[in-house]
Amino acid sequence: MRWPGFSLGFVVGGENCATAQGFGAAGPGVGPMPGLGLRARHPCAVVRPARNPEPVRMVSSAVREAALEQPAL
């Protein structure tokens, strides 16, 4: 895994934010995590915001053209 300025020699992946926090809290680890995954924070996890460059998240959706006439909200 590579990020600007450094690369990791060992990678552990997970689908669960609590498990990912546990891996980081158990030893020298680092990992990106969305803010929603930090609502229940592991007591030994230290959280720092990403900077230079700050991450940007784009959310999109795809629907049938007929669905545009009946918006969800």
Phi, psi and omega in degrees: 000137182231139171232160180305122175099342178201164177226154181257137180270344182221132185230133172238129180250155178204155179264349186250126183296323179296319178294317179298320177297321178298319176299315180293321182287338183283344183184196181288096181217160178215146178195142175285143181210138178290154180304324179296333179283354182253008179299317175256094187272136175297137184297337180259002182274139175250128185246130177229140178289149176281138180219159172051069005266151175286138180291148178238133179244129179250129180245127181228166174219155178236131180224164174292151180300324180295333181289342181294336180282342181234082182296151183292329182249000000 
